[in-house]
């Protein structure tokens, strides 16, 4: 079998590239972070998960609702944002109240059950439950939501 010099040179460059790539992988992982590699291999279908929002009159109600939502697997995580001010119209008057906001991460398929749970356990006559589909995000985080919240 005969090789010309161009083929041998190309093979050497290819082998050198493979060896350097393997040797550089630990360095790249430290510099870029391991998650950059795992994120690149994950995929997400837009709208599979949602962020829902619920306002509460105080921390006590917010914590009770948040704990119940997570315990019942209606969401993977609930953030409690303290000290918001809500200005709204209620029964013909402009109202202003201090409230607490729940930011809820869940599967979009769980939003109806989540809304029902909030309506059944919230002290307001008309509880706010709104949701927005998640278009994009950190794939490992979105996967975690799906792992924690069953279909």
C-alpha positions as CSV (number, residue, x, y, z in Angstrom):
1,X,0.0,0.0,0.0
2,X,1.4,3.4,-1.0
3,X,0.7,6.8,0.7
4,X,1.6,10.1,-0.8
5,X,3.1,12.8,1.4
6,X,-0.1,14.9,1.3
7,X,-2.1,12.0,2.8
8,X,0.4,11.3,5.5
9,X,0.5,15.1,6.4
10,X,-3.3,15.2,6.6
11,X,-3.4,12.1,8.8
12,X,-0.8,13.6,11.2
13,X,-2.8,16.9,11.5
14,X,-6.0,14.9,12.1
15,X,-4.3,12.8,14.8
16,X,-2.7,15.8,16.4
17,X,-6.1,17.6,16.5
18,X,-7.8,14.6,18.1
19,X,-5.1,14.3,20.8
20,X,-5.1,18.0,21.6
21,X,-8.9,18.1,21.8
22,X,-8.9,15.2,24.3
23,X,-6.1,16.9,26.3
24,X,-7.9,20.2,26.3
25,X,-11.3,19.0,27.5
26,X,-10.5,19.3,31.2
27,X,-9.2,22.8,30.7
28,X,-12.2,23.8,28.7
29,X,-14.5,22.4,31.3
30,X,-12.8,24.4,34.0
31,X,-12.8,27.6,32.0
32,X,-16.3,27.4,30.5
33,X,-17.8,25.4,33.3
34,X,-19.1,21.8,33.1
35,X,-22.7,23.0,32.6
36,X,-21.9,24.6,29.3
37,X,-21.3,21.1,28.0
38,X,-24.4,19.5,29.5
39,X,-26.6,22.5,28.4
40,X,-25.5,22.0,24.8
41,X,-26.8,18.5,24.7
42,X,-30.2,19.2,26.3
43,X,-33.3,20.1,24.3
44,X,-36.5,21.8,25.4
45,X,-39.9,22.0,23.8
46,X,-41.2,25.6,24.1
47,X,-44.3,25.9,26.3
48,X,-43.9,22.6,28.1
49,X,-43.4,24.5,31.4
50,X,-45.0,27.6,32.8
51,X,-44.3,30.3,35.3
52,X,-47.4,31.1,37.3
53,X,-48.0,34.1,39.6
54,X,-50.2,34.4,42.7
55,X,-50.5,37.3,45.0
56,X,-51.0,36.8,48.8
57,X,-52.0,39.1,51.6
58,X,-49.0,38.2,53.8
59,X,-46.0,36.0,54.4
60,X,-47.9,33.4,56.4
61,X,-50.4,32.8,53.6
62,X,-47.7,32.8,51.0
63,X,-45.6,30.2,52.8
64,X,-48.6,27.9,53.5
65,X,-49.6,28.0,49.8
66,X,-46.1,27.6,48.6
67,X,-45.5,24.6,50.8
68,X,-48.8,22.9,49.8
69,X,-48.1,23.5,46.1
70,X,-44.7,21.9,46.3
71,X,-45.8,19.0,48.6
72,X,-48.7,18.2,46.2
73,X,-46.2,18.2,43.2
74,X,-48.1,21.0,41.5
75,X,-44.8,22.8,41.1
76,X,-41.1,22.2,41.4
77,X,-40.3,25.5,43.0
78,X,-42.1,28.5,44.4
79,X,-40.3,31.8,45.0
80,X,-41.8,34.2,47.6
81,X,-41.2,37.8,46.7
82,X,-41.9,40.0,49.7
83,X,-43.2,43.5,49.9
84,X,-44.9,44.3,46.6
85,X,-47.5,47.0,46.3
86,X,-50.5,46.3,44.2
87,X,-52.7,49.0,42.8
88,X,-56.0,47.7,41.4
89,X,-59.7,48.4,41.0
90,X,-62.0,46.4,43.2
91,X,-65.8,47.0,43.5
92,X,-65.6,50.4,41.8
93,X,-62.8,51.8,43.9
94,X,-59.0,52.1,43.4
95,X,-57.2,50.1,46.1
96,X,-53.6,49.9,47.1
97,X,-52.3,47.0,49.2
98,X,-49.0,45.5,50.4
99,X,-48.9,42.0,49.2
100,X,-46.5,39.0,48.7
101,X,-45.9,37.5,45.2
102,X,-45.5,33.8,44.5
103,X,-43.5,32.9,41.4
104,X,-44.3,29.3,40.6
105,X,-42.4,27.0,38.2
106,X,-44.4,24.1,36.9
107,X,-45.5,22.0,33.9
108,X,-48.0,23.8,31.8
109,X,-50.3,20.7,32.1
110,X,-50.4,21.3,35.9
111,X,-51.7,24.9,35.7
112,X,-55.4,24.0,35.9
113,X,-54.8,21.9,39.0
114,X,-52.6,24.6,40.5
115,X,-55.3,27.2,40.0
116,X,-57.9,25.0,41.6
117,X,-55.6,24.4,44.6
118,X,-55.0,28.1,45.0
119,X,-58.8,28.9,44.7
120,X,-59.5,26.3,47.4
121,X,-56.9,27.5,49.8
122,X,-56.5,31.2,49.3
123,X,-58.3,33.8,51.6
124,X,-59.1,36.2,48.7
125,X,-62.6,36.1,47.2
126,X,-60.9,36.3,43.8
127,X,-57.4,34.9,43.9
128,X,-54.9,35.9,41.2
129,X,-53.6,32.9,39.3
130,X,-52.0,33.7,36.0
131,X,-49.4,31.8,34.0
132,X,-47.1,32.3,31.1
133,X,-45.5,29.6,29.1
134,X,-41.7,29.3,29.3
135,X,-40.3,29.8,25.9
136,X,-36.6,29.2,26.7
137,X,-34.4,28.7,29.7
138,X,-31.5,26.7,31.2
139,X,-32.1,23.2,29.9
140,X,-30.9,21.4,33.0
141,X,-33.2,23.6,35.2
142,X,-36.2,22.9,32.9
143,X,-35.4,19.2,32.9
144,X,-35.4,19.4,36.8
145,X,-38.9,20.9,36.7
146,X,-40.1,18.0,34.6
147,X,-38.4,15.5,36.8
148,X,-40.0,16.9,40.0
149,X,-43.5,17.5,38.6
150,X,-45.0,14.4,37.2
151,X,-47.4,14.5,34.2
